[in-house]
Amino acid sequence: TDLLFEQYADSETLYLVALMNNRIVGGAGVGKLKNMDSLCELQKMYLLPEARGKGIAQLLLQLCIEFAKEKKYKSIYLESMPELKAAIKLYEKNGFKKLDAPLSQTGHFTCNVWMLKEL
């Protein structure tokens, strides 16, 4: 995350920042997975506790999905953890399906929930 700006500096990536009262409370991004031209990854989606339950996560997720569609990606992939139950419920509500194994070497070694949404 030290080079987050550089990671989202090209036209095939997006990072959104959520603000409440002019304060950053979260964000979410979309980035292309290496060696997978038609697949992008939902990345770094997080909200501070005071921003949860207000529809912000749904809005961030929807904007990321729309961006992926505009860029002609065929699928959007994500990795999460089982203890993030509210996040997983949000992803499922938005059409993400659980996978049995990861699709790529993302380096997220602690994540053991893998999901995919066909666009």
N, C-alpha and C positions, 0 to 999 in steps of 0.2 A: 504493500500500500504506500510505500515511500514515493513511488513513481506513478501514482494514480493518474495525474494529469496527462503524462505521456501515454499512458495506456489507452486513454480515450481521446487522443488528439487527431484521429483521422475520421473521414466521412462515413466509415462503416461501423462506427461505434457511437455510443451515446451514454452520457451520465447525467442524471437529473438530481437536483438537490431540492429537498422539501424545506420550506421556511414556515415558521409560525412566529408572528410578532417580530419579524426581521431577524430571527434566530434559526440557524440550521438545526433541523430536528431529524433529518434522515436523508436517504437517497437510494437510488437504484440505477443500475447500468445494464447495457447490452453490448456484448463484444463478440467478435467472430472467434470461433474455436479454431485452433491451428489445424491445418490439413483437412478441414471440413467446410467447404465452400457454401453449402446450402444450410448450414447449421450455425446458430448463434447461441450465446449463453446469457441468461439473466445473471447478473453479477452484483455483488456488494449491496444487496437490498437490506436496508436496516432502518428502523425508526426508534428514536428514544422513547422510553415508556410513556411520557406525557403526550406523545403524538399518536399513540395507538388508539384504535377504536373510533377514529374520526373520519375514516374513509380515505385517508392519505395513502395508505399502502395500496388500496384498490386503484386509485388514480395513477400512482407511479407505475404499477404493474400494467395497467391498460395503456399508458403512454409508451412503455417499453415494447409491448406487443405490437402496437401500431407502427412504431419505428421499424421493428423487425419485418413486418409486412411490407412497408414502403421500400425497404432495402432488398426485397424479394427473397428473404430467407424462407426456407420451406418448413423449418422447425425451430423451436426455441427450447433450450435445455437448461436445467438448473440442478444444483446440488445443495442439499440441506442436511439437517440433523433431526432425528426423531423427536428430540425434546422441544423443537420449535413447532409445536402442534398448531398454533394459530396460523403460522405462515404456511404450513402444509395444507391446512384447510382452505386458505385463500387460494393457493395454487390449484388445488383440486376444483374449487368453485369456478375457476377460470379455465378449466379444460386441460390441465396438466395431468398426466397419467404416470404412476410410479413404474420404474424400470427395475429389473433384477440386478443390473450391473451398470457401472459408469460407461459413458460413451467415449470418453477421452481422458487423457492424462492432464488434468487441470491443476494438479498440485494441491487440491483440497483434501488432504489425507484424513481429516477428522470427519468429513461428510460421508454418510453412508445411506443417504436417501437421494435417489436420482430420479428426476422427473423430466418428461418431454411433452410438449404441446405441438401438434401439427398445425401449421398455419395454412 
